Amino acid sequence: MTEHPTSYERPQPGADPAQARGALLRTPQPQPQPQAQPRPLGATALPAQARAGETPSGPGTSTSKEHSVNGPEHAQPTSAEPDPHRPRPTPEGIPPQPGAEQERVAGAGAQERRTGRGLPPGRPMPMRRDGDRLRFVGAATRRIARGIDLDEIVMGLCRATVPTFSDAILVYLRDPLPVGDERPVGPVVLRLRRTDRIPEERDTEGFPPLPVPEPEPAEIGLAALTAELCEVRPGGALNEVLRGVRPVFADSPAARAALPELLGEGAESLVPGGQHAILAPLRGRRRVIGAAVFLRRPERLAFEADDLLVAAQLATHSALGIDKAVLYGREAYIADELQRTMLPEHLPSATGVRLASRYLPAAETARVGGDWYDAIPLPGSRVALVVGDVMGHSMTSAAIMGQLRTTAQTLAGLDLPPQEVLHHLDEQAQRLGTDRMATCLYAVYDPVSHRITIANAGHPPPVLLHLGGHAEVLRVPPGAPIGVGGVDFEAVELDAPAGATLLLYTDGLVESRLRDVWTGIEQLREKLAATAQLTGPDHPPPLEALCDEVLDMLGPGDRDDDIALLAARFDGIAPSDVAFWFLEPEDAAPGRARRLARRALARWGLEELTDSVELLVSEVVTNAVRYASRPVTLRLLRTDVLRCEVGDDVPQLPRLRQARATDEGGRGLYLVNRLARRWGATRLSTGKVVWFELNR
């Protein structure tokens, strides 16, 4: 556990008592003291303490009756007649321990009572007035309340108390911390979360360090001298103190038995004798979540009974803040996990296209939203590119986004046209509710024909970056948002040349409070063109770097909306790498398919794959022609792998099963499964496609 030392010096008058590190001054040397008057026997009250700018009471001056706070030593003088020409006294700050805020006062007795120095042991601490404690508690709780996460709150507690209230502090928290109403089933374990102390090398007043079991170097901290983990045994002394909730002095019988259990064997010597230590349980909203130990050096004045109330206030505010931080952390974790699972974990490796994506939440405080992107492989080596945006930035928006994304994946698996996919998404949004609005853009890229089909539902148009560096905004019918109902969607088919890059995005990238959406689209087009100029006309910019450059146009600061970005680099498949045939559904079709495949492999120089391809093509074509009523299609694609696709007009998908020893068939897909790199079957609107891939 790393220590965070705090400088031990005096704060300036009027400084924030919780800001122990700011506005520090040295203690001035005491002024020469006049001869003290002899005190009558039996007198127990201290002389009245004069404020700055006031005349101390002496012989012949009238004094009021003593007003005691913690005893006769706290007698206060009666206010003298106000002097209109006297300057206004400086406001009193909260004195850090062990001394008090220094003022220019007359008389050594007032100086000693003011600073606490020079007084015999047993005298009260300088923070002895109710106003002092109230101001300190107010400033300390404000500092603790400023923290949002767990570490900030614990640090606020340590910085507010050291050195103003104590010389050192140890903070223990439950491990793991309970969240909400959950009830841990295991034993209660406390872990040392943080320590803080006044470093010996910065102690300019000559006070010795806290006692340790053996002489230790000054740089060794409290964390090295105490146990990091402590199990709270049911019925033990520590358990009884924590259940009692109220802080206790270390010299009480309960604390004397509980501290060795908390600090570990041999570490109890860290605790000075007398009332120089306080053990304060940290209780949240429903249970004790930890403990704090406040320590003062034995040469310093001990804690008072009223300091228990101060420790109780600090412990209560810290525990409630820790509870708040744990709940906030759990909520942020749930939001992050929800958003992460709603978006694709990784993009698929599609044939003839390279993909890259980015997602940015609107801000750290709004980590969920309705933006999504997806890339879905389709039959025939095609790929569907989807980007959408659900209205809102809440859990509801993220849940609706997840439902629409799942629906889009299901519809894509049916190989429906893009406009039909948007139509069914519109119907699904209406079933989810009357106010479930979203925008979506659905595109299908065919690497063989080098064409792309796009349908839009109220989404910003995509931008196409050509190989030469020219960027254009595609003319796509805007359409109405999903959820409106009764709207017909229109699809357009455009060229997708090899080397071009298509950029799909949500409106958070191009729209903000400072610019409208069309201004942002024009800036995006110019940014893409400028980035392409850096790599030259013959080389497109790297895809990942292009996405980063696009996001740089946002600038610093929080965004108005979350952003989803999907970039697709079209490589395509050359016509020379494609072989396509129609086969009549007859008994001679499998043999013809083997001959055609053998010739294509010889033309491509892949003779080593001939035996495997002939066997697998024969099995798949045999299954197709057995039930087909129309011509069967056979296509071979040469990319980084060799892909074979066989299509027919029968919608039933083949199913892999284990054939019995007496069966005459049923082993074709078993051979495909054993020999192919991977294989699959996809249902089409006109039938199905069975495909397999082999490594080249």
Rosetta blueprint (number, residue, H / E / L):
1 M L
2 T L
3 E E
4 H L
5 P L
6 T L
7 S L
8 Y L
9 E L
10 R E
11 P E
12 Q L
13 P L
14 G L
15 A L
16 D L
17 P L
18 A L
19 Q L
20 A L
21 R L
22 G L
23 A L
24 L E
25 L E
26 R L
27 T L
28 P L
29 Q L
30 P L
31 Q L
32 P L
33 Q L
34 P L
35 Q L
36 A L
37 Q L
38 P L
39 R L
40 P L
41 L L
42 G L
43 A L
44 T L
45 A L
46 L L
47 P L
48 A L
49 Q L
50 A L
51 R L
52 A L
53 G L
54 E L
55 T L
56 P L
57 S L
58 G L
59 P L
60 G L
61 T L
62 S L
63 T L
64 S L
65 K L
66 E L
67 H L
68 S L
69 V L
70 N L
71 G L
72 P H
73 E H
74 H H
75 A L
76 Q L
77 P L
78 T L
79 S L
80 A L
81 E L
82 P L
83 D L
84 P L
85 H L
86 R L
87 P L
88 R L
89 P L
90 T L
91 P L
92 E L
93 G L
94 I L
95 P L
96 P L
97 Q L
98 P L
99 G L
100 A L
101 E L
102 Q L
103 E L
104 R L
105 V L
106 A L
107 G L
108 A H
109 G H
110 A H
111 Q H
112 E H
113 R H
114 R H
115 T H
116 G L
117 R L
118 G L
119 L L
120 P L
121 P L
122 G L
123 R L
124 P L
125 M L
126 P L
127 M L
128 R L
129 R L
130 D H
131 G H
132 D H
133 R H
134 L H
135 R H
136 F H
137 V H
138 G H
139 A H
140 A H
141 T H
142 R H
143 R H
144 I H
145 A H
146 R L
147 G L
148 I L
149 D L
150 L H
151 D H
152 E H
153 I H
154 V H
155 M H
156 G H
157 L H
158 C H
159 R H
160 A H
161 T H
162 V L
163 P L
164 T L
165 F L
166 S L
167 D L
168 A E
169 I E
170 L E
171 V E
172 Y E
173 L E
174 R E
175 D L
176 P L
177 L L
178 P L
179 V L
180 G L
181 D L
182 E L
183 R L
184 P L
185 V L
186 G L
187 P L
188 V E
189 V E
190 L E
191 R E
192 L E
193 R E
194 R E
195 T E
196 D E
197 R E
198 I L
199 P L
200 E H
201 E H
202 R H
203 D L
204 T L
205 E L
206 G L
207 F L
208 P L
209 P L
210 L L
211 P L
212 V L
213 P L
214 E L
215 P L
216 E L
217 P L
218 A L
219 E L
220 I L
221 G L
222 L H
223 A H
224 A H
225 L L
226 T L
227 A L
228 E L
229 L E
230 C E
231 E E
232 V E
233 R L
234 P L
235 G L
236 G L
237 A H
238 L H
239 N H
240 E H
241 V H
242 L H
243 R H
244 G H
245 V L
246 R L
247 P L
248 V E
249 F E
250 A L
251 D L
252 S L
253 P H
254 A H
255 A H
256 R H
257 A H
258 A H
259 L H
260 P H
261 E H
262 L H
263 L H
264 G L
265 E L
266 G L
267 A H
268 E H
269 S H
270 L H
271 V L
272 P L
273 G L
274 G L
275 Q L
276 H L
277 A E
278 I E
279 L E
280 A E
281 P E
282 L E
283 R E
284 G L
285 R L
286 R L
287 R L
288 V E
289 I E
290 G E
291 A E
292 A E
293 V E
294 F E
295 L E
296 R L
297 R L
298 P L
299 E L
300 R L
301 L L
302 A L
303 F L
304 E L
305 A H
306 D H
307 D H
308 L H
309 L H
310 V H
311 A H
312 A H
313 Q H
314 L H
315 A H
316 T H
317 H H
318 S H
319 A H
320 L H
321 G H
322 I H
323 D H
324 K H
325 A H
326 V H
327 L H
328 Y H
329 G H
330 R H
331 E H
332 A H
333 Y H
334 I H
335 A H
336 D H
337 E H
338 L H
339 Q H
340 R H
341 T H
342 M H
343 L L
344 P L
345 E L
346 H L
347 L L
348 P L
349 S L
350 A L
351 T L
352 G L
353 V E
354 R E
355 L E
356 A E
357 S E
358 R E
359 Y E
360 L E
361 P L
362 A L
363 A E
364 E L
365 T L
366 A E
367 R L
368 V L
369 G L
370 G L
371 D E
372 W E
373 Y E
374 D E
375 A E
376 I E
377 P E
378 L E
379 P H
380 G H
381 S H
382 R E
383 V E
384 A E
385 L E
386 V E
387 V E
388 G E
389 D E
390 V E
391 M L
392 G L
393 H L
394 S L
395 M H
396 T H
397 S H
398 A H
399 A H
400 I H
401 M H
402 G H
403 Q H
404 L H
405 R H
406 T H
407 T H
408 A H
409 Q H
410 T H
411 L H
412 A H
413 G H
414 L L
415 D L
416 L L
417 P L
418 P H
419 Q H
420 E H
421 V H
422 L H
423 H H
424 H H
425 L H
426 D H
427 E H
428 Q H
429 A H
430 Q H
431 R H
432 L H
433 G L
434 T L
435 D L
436 R L
437 M L
438 A E
439 T E
440 C E
441 L E
442 Y E
443 A E
444 V E
445 Y E
446 D E
447 P L
448 V L
449 S L
450 H L
451 R E
452 I E
453 T E
454 I E
455 A E
456 N E
457 A E
458 G L
459 H L
460 P L
461 P L
462 P L
463 V E
464 L E
465 L E
466 H L
467 L L
468 G L
469 G L
470 H L
471 A E
472 E E
473 V E
474 L L
475 R L
476 V L
477 P L
478 P L
479 G L
480 A L
481 P L
482 I E
483 G L
484 V L
485 G L
486 G L
487 V L
488 D L
489 F L
490 E L
491 A E
492 V E
493 E E
494 L E
495 D E
496 A L
497 P L
498 A L
499 G L
500 A L
501 T E
502 L E
503 L E
504 L E
505 Y E
506 T L
507 D H
508 G H
509 L H
510 V L
511 E L
512 S E
513 R L
514 L L
515 R E
516 D L
517 V H
518 W H
519 T H
520 G H
521 I H
522 E H
523 Q H
524 L H
525 R H
526 E H
527 K H
528 L H
529 A H
530 A H
531 T H
532 A H
533 Q H
534 L H
535 T H
536 G L
537 P L
538 D L
539 H L
540 P L
541 P L
542 P L
543 L H
544 E H
545 A H
546 L H
547 C H
548 D H
549 E H
550 V H
551 L H
552 D H
553 M L
554 L L
555 G L
556 P L
557 G L
558 D L
559 R L
560 D L
561 D L
562 D L
563 I E
564 A E
565 L E
566 L E
567 A E
568 A E
569 R E
570 F E
571 D L
572 G L
573 I L
574 A L
575 P H
576 S H
577 D H
578 V E
579 A E
580 F E
581 W E
582 F E
583 L E
584 E L
585 P L
586 E L
587 D L
588 A L
589 A H
590 P H
591 G H
592 R H
593 A H
594 R H
595 R H
596 L H
597 A H
598 R H
599 R H
600 A H
601 L H
602 A H
603 R H
604 W H
605 G L
606 L L
607 E H
608 E H
609 L H
610 T H
611 D H
612 S H
613 V H
614 E H
615 L H
616 L H
617 V H
618 S H
619 E H
620 V H
621 V H
622 T H
623 N H
624 A H
625 V H
626 R H
627 Y H
628 A L
629 S L
630 R L
631 P L
632 V E
633 T E
634 L E
635 R E
636 L E
637 L E
638 R E
639 T L
640 D L
641 V E
642 L E
643 R E
644 C E
645 E E
646 V E
647 G E
648 D E
649 D L
650 V L
651 P L
652 Q L
653 L L
654 P L
655 R L
656 L L
657 R L
658 Q L
659 A L
660 R L
661 A L
662 T L
663 D L
664 E L
665 G L
666 G L
667 R L
668 G H
669 L H
670 Y H
671 L H
672 V H
673 N H
674 R H
675 L H
676 A L
677 R L
678 R E
679 W E
680 G E
681 A E
682 T E
683 R E
684 L E
685 S L
686 T L
687 G E
688 K E
689 V E
690 V E
691 W E
692 F E
693 E E
694 L E
695 N E
696 R L
